[in-house]
Amino acid sequence: MHASLRIKDVERITLRVPFTETAARWNALLVWQWQIVEIIRVTTDDGTVGYGETLPHYTWGRVSDEALERVRGRNPAELLGDTSFGAGLEMAIYDVVGKALGVPVYQLLNLPKVRDWCPIAWWNTKMSPEDLASEAQKAVAAGYIFHKFKTRPWFDVYEQVEAISAVTPEHYRLDLDWNGMLMNVGTATPVMQRLDQYERVSIYEGPINQSDVEGMRELRRNVQKPIALHFGAPPFPTAMKEAVCDGFVIGGGVSTVLQQGQLAGAFEHPFWLQMVGVGLVTALSAHLGAVLPFAQWPTITCMNNYTDDLLTEPLTIRGGYLQVPEGPGLGVEVNEEALVKYKMEPPYELPHPRHILSVVWPGGRVVHFANMRDHVWPHFRQRGNDPAQEPGATLEVWDDDGSKEWADLYERLQQGPMREQRS
């Protein structure tokens, strides 16, 4: 790379990348905006091109117009590790510097490489046991053996585990994420102790509020399988002193991931990287996992949710492990035709899907909701208005069918959940 190398141009390309059929149906309840993918393309004055990618409705750091202007005319090597640029631009800078030097990104991270293959998980949001089983079969066919999914009060977690177990090989492993929905140690302990009996169950994430230090400490003492928490809550020194977890979930910018990953490693706590996106994000996760010794738990990028990885050649996944790309930069080639195919026009936001959501328990108890984020989540997580994990629970989704019956009920549900008893 010449010392005079400068960034000549920076482009923002916004895409709508479709979900797979099953993912689309369930993602529509909360994370439908994840279809919007922002690509940043950086070109230097010698013609080297670097790419970055992020989900603007999920990212740890959006790329501002000011950041795009700020990097123009600069030597990209001087900008490495600066998270103020935002996710996609930071990634593109690493990609273009690696390409200019003819080295893979992991060689820019100033740490020795410790692995050529990184564990990676298939990811699903909350969905029915039947659909999770179908997803697990696809995962096995695609080379995965680790599967992380969201567990919620409106589905029977034991049925979910058993449905997946019935259609996958014995070595298939499940990581369960509650996002605090088990509420407290008294509720969580019997649920997790029962799940401990399933050999497929591997790791638990965020079973109760992470700030409940005493509860987390007690829960860890009484549960066999390892428990993961998002790094930083409670503060890392507290987490270590009080022994509240076995490992972490780590994400964010490159320098943040390296710092947190090394801190966790210093205390011999494994972690999984959580960097949500498509092909470019997944490639970056492999470069980071390649140099962080304790990135031993399967990375979550959610790439499997998309119909297109935006790459000319897919990343290699075998036996649950992702091969670290060895080419210059991120080591992958962006499919320029896909950038044209999926390009969307502003506003870069999708309309809110309308559903009526009905949680049904054995005995005919039903609660109807109009919205996942504003109604279902507060009902269970903030208020604890119904059991946190009752066997036999299920969720019925009633899409807008244009009927007066649907419209009337949806309008009434805007005021809050409605309870009924079915015969």
C-alpha positions in Angstrom: 0.0 0.0 0.0 1.4 3.4 -1.0 1.8 6.0 1.8 -0.1 8.4 -0.4 -3.2 6.1 -0.7 -6.4 8.2 -0.1 -10.1 7.5 0.1 -11.5 9.0 -3.1 -15.2 8.0 -2.9 -17.7 6.6 -0.4 -21.1 5.4 -1.3 -24.1 4.3 0.7 -26.3 1.6 -0.9 -29.5 0.6 0.8 -31.0 -2.8 0.0 -34.1 -4.8 1.0 -32.9 -8.4 1.2 -35.8 -10.8 1.6 -36.1 -13.3 4.4 -36.6 -17.0 3.8 -40.2 -18.0 4.0 -40.3 -19.3 7.6 -38.1 -16.6 8.9 -40.2 -13.9 7.2 -43.4 -15.2 8.9 -42.1 -15.0 12.4 -39.6 -12.1 12.0 -42.7 -10.0 10.8 -43.8 -9.9 14.5 -40.8 -7.8 15.7 -37.7 -7.6 13.5 -39.2 -7.1 10.0 -36.9 -4.0 9.5 -33.9 -6.4 9.5 -34.6 -6.9 5.8 -33.1 -3.5 5.2 -29.3 -3.9 4.7 -27.0 -0.9 4.2 -23.8 -1.4 2.2 -21.0 1.1 2.3 -18.6 1.0 -0.6 -15.2 2.8 -0.2 -12.9 3.4 -3.2 -9.4 4.7 -2.9 -7.5 6.7 -5.4 -5.7 3.6 -6.8 -9.0 1.9 -7.5 -9.1 -0.5 -4.5 -12.6 -1.1 -3.3 -13.7 -2.1 0.2 -17.2 -3.0 1.5 -19.0 -2.8 4.8 -22.5 -3.9 5.8 -24.9 -3.3 8.6 -28.6 -3.3 9.5 -29.5 0.3 10.1 -32.5 -0.6 12.2 -30.4 -2.8 14.5 -26.7 -1.7 14.4 -24.6 -0.6 17.3 -23.6 2.4 15.3 -25.3 4.0 12.2 -23.1 5.6 9.5 -23.9 9.3 9.3 -23.5 11.5 6.3 -20.9 13.5 8.3 -18.9 10.3 8.8 -18.9 9.6 5.1 -17.5 13.1 4.4 -15.0 12.9 7.2 -13.2 9.9 5.7 -12.9 11.4 2.2 -9.3 12.2 1.3 -7.9 10.4 4.3 -5.5 7.5 4.4 -7.7 4.5 5.4 -4.9 2.9 7.4 -5.0 5.9 9.7 -8.7 5.3 10.4 -8.6 1.6 11.6 -10.3 1.0 14.9 -12.3 4.2 15.0 -15.8 3.2 15.9 -17.1 6.7 15.6 -17.6 6.1 11.8 -20.4 3.6 12.4 -20.6 -0.1 11.7 -20.6 -0.4 7.9 -18.0 2.3 7.3 -15.7 0.9 9.9 -15.9 -2.5 8.2 -15.3 -1.1 4.8 -12.2 0.6 6.0 -10.8 -2.6 7.3 -11.7 -4.3 4.0 -10.0 -1.7 1.8 -6.9 -1.6 3.9 -6.5 -5.4 3.9 -7.0 -5.4 0.1 -4.5 -2.6 -0.4 -1.9 -4.5 1.7 -2.8 -7.9 0.3 -3.6 -9.4 3.7 -6.7 -10.7 5.4 -8.4 -8.5 8.0 -7.4 -10.8 10.9 -3.8 -9.8 10.2 -4.7 -6.1 10.9 -5.9 -6.9 14.4 -2.5 -7.1 16.0 -3.2 -10.4 17.7 -1.9 -13.9 16.7 -4.3 -16.2 14.8 -5.6 -19.0 17.0 -8.0 -20.9 14.7 -8.9 -21.4 11.1 -12.5 -22.4 11.7 -14.9 -20.6 14.0 -18.1 -22.1 15.6 -21.3 -20.6 14.1 -24.9 -21.0 15.0 -28.1 -21.1 13.0 -30.4 -18.4 14.5 -34.2 -18.1 14.8 -36.5 -15.8 16.5 -39.4 -17.1 18.6 -41.5 -19.6 16.6 -43.6 -22.7 16.9 -42.0 -26.1 17.7 -43.0 -27.3 14.3 -41.3 -24.4 12.5 -38.2 -24.7 14.7 -37.9 -28.3 13.8 -38.2 -27.5 10.1 -35.5 -24.8 10.5 -33.2 -27.3 12.3 -33.4 -29.7 9.4 -32.4 -26.9 7.0 -29.5 -26.1 9.4 -28.2 -29.6 9.4 -28.3 -29.7 5.6 -26.4 -26.4 5.5 -23.6 -27.7 7.7 -24.7 -26.4 11.1 -24.7 -28.3 14.4 -25.4 -25.3 16.7 -28.8 -23.6 16.9 -29.8 -20.6 18.9 -33.4 -19.5 19.3 -35.6 -17.2 21.3 -37.6 -18.8 24.1 -40.7 -17.0 25.2 -43.7 -17.5 27.6 -46.0 -17.8 24.6 -44.4 -21.1 23.4 -43.7 -24.3 25.3 -39.9 -24.5 25.4 -39.9 -28.2 26.2 -42.0 -28.9 23.1 -39.6 -26.8 21.1 -36.5 -28.7 22.4 -38.3 -32.1 21.8 -39.5 -31.2 18.3 -36.0 -30.2 17.2 -34.4 -33.2 18.9 -36.8 -35.5 17.0 -35.4 -34.4 13.6 -31.7 -33.8 14.2 -28.7 -35.9 15.0 -27.7 -36.5 18.6 -24.7 -34.1 18.4 -27.0 -31.1 17.5 -26.8 -28.5 20.2 -29.3 -25.8 21.3 -28.7 -22.4 22.9 -31.8 -20.8 24.5 -32.2 -17.1 24.9 -35.0 -15.6 27.2 -34.1 -11.9 27.1 -35.0 -11.8 30.8 -38.4 -13.3 30.3 -38.1 -15.9 33.1 -38.4 -12.9 35.4 -36.7 -14.0 38.6 -34.6 -16.8 40.1 -37.6 -18.5 41.7 -39.4 -18.8 38.3 -36.3 -19.6 36.3 -34.7 -22.3 38.5 -37.2 -25.1 38.0 -37.6 -24.3 34.2 -33.8 -24.5 33.7 -33.3 -27.5 35.9 -35.8 -29.4 33.8 -34.1 -28.2 30.6 -30.8 -29.4 32.1 -32.1 -32.9 31.6 -32.1 -32.5 27.8 -28.7 -33.5 26.4 -29.2 -31.2 23.3 -29.5 -28.1 25.5 -26.1 -26.4 25.6 -26.1 -22.8 26.8 -28.7 -20.5 28.4 -28.7 -16.7 27.7 -30.2 -14.0 29.8 -32.8 -16.0 31.7 -33.6 -13.1 34.1 -32.8 -9.4 34.4 -29.1 -9.1 34.1 -28.9 -6.4 36.8 -30.2 -8.9 39.4 -26.8 -9.9 40.6 -28.0 -11.9 43.6 -30.5 -13.8 41.5 -28.0 -14.5 38.7 -25.5 -15.8 41.2 -28.0 -18.1 42.9 -29.3 -19.3 39.5 -25.8 -20.2 38.3 -25.3 -22.2 41.5 -28.4 -24.3 40.9 -28.3 -24.9 37.1 -26.0 -27.3 35.4 -25.6 -25.8 31.9 -23.5 -22.6 31.3 -25.2 -19.2 31.5 -24.3 -16.3 29.2 -25.0 -12.6 29.8 -24.4 -9.6 27.5 -21.1 -8.1 28.3 -21.3 -5.0 30.5 -24.5 -5.6 32.5 -23.7 -6.0 35.4 -20.4 -4.2 35.0 -17.6 -6.6 34.1 -15.8 -6.3 37.5 -19.1 -7.1 39.3 -19.8 -10.0 37.0 -16.4 -11.6 37.8 -16.4 -10.9 41.5 -20.0 -12.2 42.0 -19.6 -15.1 39.6 -23.0 -14.4 37.9 -22.3 -16.1 34.6 -20.1 -18.7 32.8 -19.5 -16.5 29.6 -20.7 -13.6 27.6 -22.4 -12.3 24.5 -20.1 -9.8 22.8 -20.8 -7.4 19.9 -20.1 -3.9 18.6 -17.3 -2.3 16.7 -14.0 -4.0 16.0 -12.1 -2.3 18.8 -14.9 -2.9 21.3 -15.1 -6.6 20.4 -11.3 -7.0 20.7 -11.2 -5.2 24.1 -14.2 -7.1 25.6 -13.0 -10.4 24.1 -9.6 -10.0 25.6 -11.0 -9.1 29.0 -13.3 -12.1 29.0 -10.3 -14.3 28.0 -8.2 -12.9 30.8 -10.7 -14.5 33.2 -11.0 -17.6 31.0 -14.7 -16.9 30.2 -15.8 -18.1 26.8 -18.2 -16.0 24.7 -20.1 -15.9 21.5 -19.9 -13.0 19.0 -23.2 -11.5 18.1 -22.9 -9.5 14.9 -26.2 -9.5 13.1 -26.1 -9.2 9.3 -25.6 -11.1 6.0 -22.4 -12.2 4.2 -20.0 -9.4 5.0 -20.9 -9.3 8.7 -20.4 -13.0 8.9 -17.0 -12.8 7.3 -15.9 -10.1 9.7 -17.1 -12.2 12.6 -14.8 -15.0 11.4 -11.8 -12.7 11.3 -12.5 -11.6 14.9 -13.1 -15.1 16.1 -9.8 -16.1 14.4 -7.7 -14.0 16.9 -9.7 -14.2 20.1 -8.9 -17.5 21.9 -12.1 -17.5 24.0 -14.5 -16.9 21.1 -15.3 -20.6 21.7 -19.1 -20.4 21.6 -20.9 -20.3 18.3 -21.1 -16.9 16.7 -24.6 -15.5 15.9 -24.9 -13.4 12.7 -28.5 -14.5 11.6 -27.2 -14.9 8.0 -29.5 -18.0 7.6 -32.6 -15.8 7.8 -31.9 -14.2 4.4 -32.5 -15.6 0.9 -29.2 -14.1 -0.4 -25.9 -13.6 1.3 -24.9 -10.9 -1.2 -21.6 -12.7 -2.0 -20.5 -14.3 -5.3 -19.4 -17.4 -3.5 -20.8 -18.6 -0.2 -18.8 -18.8 3.0 -17.7 -22.3 3.9 -19.6 -23.9 6.8 -18.9 -27.5 7.8 -19.8 -29.4 10.9 -20.9 -26.3 12.6 -17.7 -24.3 11.9 -17.1 -21.3 9.6 -13.9 -21.2 7.7 -11.9 -18.0 8.2 -11.5 -16.4 4.7 -7.8 -16.1 3.7 -8.2 -13.6 0.8 -7.2 -9.9 1.1 -9.5 -7.8 3.3 -12.6 -9.6 4.4 -11.7 -12.3 1.9 -15.1 -12.4 0.1 -16.4 -10.9 -3.1 -19.6 -8.9 -3.1 -22.2 -9.7 -5.7 -22.6 -6.4 -7.6 -25.7 -7.8 -9.3 -27.3 -8.4 -6.0 -26.7 -4.8 -5.0 -28.7 -3.7 -8.1 -31.4 -6.3 -7.6 -32.2 -5.5 -4.0 -31.6 -1.7 -4.0 -34.5 0.2 -2.5 -35.5 3.8 -2.6 -36.2 6.0 0.5 -37.7 6.1 2.9 -35.5 3.3 4.2 -38.2 1.9 6.5 -40.8 -0.8 5.9 -44.5 -0.4 6.9 -45.5 -1.9 10.2 -47.2 -5.3 9.7 -50.6 -5.6 11.4 -51.4 -8.7 13.4 -53.6 -9.9 16.1 -51.6 -12.1 18.5 -53.3 -14.5 20.8 -51.5 -16.4 23.5 -53.4 -19.6 24.3 -52.8 -21.8 27.4 -54.2 -25.3 28.3 -57.7 -25.0 29.7 -58.7 -22.4 27.2 -57.2 -19.3 28.8 -56.4 -16.7 26.0 -55.0 -13.2 25.9 -55.2 -11.2 22.7 -52.7 -8.5 21.7 -52.3 -6.1 18.8 -48.6 -5.5 18.9 -45.5 -7.5 20.0 -43.2 -4.7 21.1 -45.7 -2.4 22.8 -48.2 -4.9 24.2 -46.8 -8.5 24.4 -43.4 -7.6 25.8 -44.6 -5.3 28.6 -47.4 -7.7 29.5 -44.9 -10.5 30.2 -41.5 -8.9 30.9 -42.2 -5.7 32.7 -45.5 -6.6 34.4 -45.4 -10.4 34.7 -49.1 -10.6 34.1 -49.1 -14.3 33.0 -46.8 -17.3 33.7 -43.3 -17.0 32.4 -43.0 -20.5 31.0 -46.2 -22.6 31.3 -46.2 -26.0 29.4 -48.6 -26.1 26.6 -48.6 -22.4 25.7 -48.8 -21.4 22.1 -49.2 -18.3 20.0 -51.8 -17.8 17.3 -51.2 -15.1 14.7 -54.2 -13.6 12.9 -53.0 -11.5 10.0 -55.2 -8.7 8.7 -57.7 -10.4 6.4 -59.7 -7.3 5.6 -62.8 -8.4 7.5 -64.8 -6.1 9.8 -64.4 -8.6 12.6 -60.6 -8.4 12.4 -60.7 -4.6 12.2 -63.0 -4.2 15.1 -61.0 -6.4 17.4 -57.7 -4.8 16.3 -59.1 -1.4 17.1 -60.2 -2.5 20.6 -56.8 -4.0 21.2 -55.1 -0.7 20.7 -56.3 0.1 24.3 -54.4 -2.9 25.6 -54.6 -6.7 25.9 -58.0 -8.5 26.1 -58.5 -11.7 28.1 -61.1 -14.5 27.3 -61.9 -18.0 28.2 -62.5 -20.5 25.5 -64.8 -23.5 26.2 
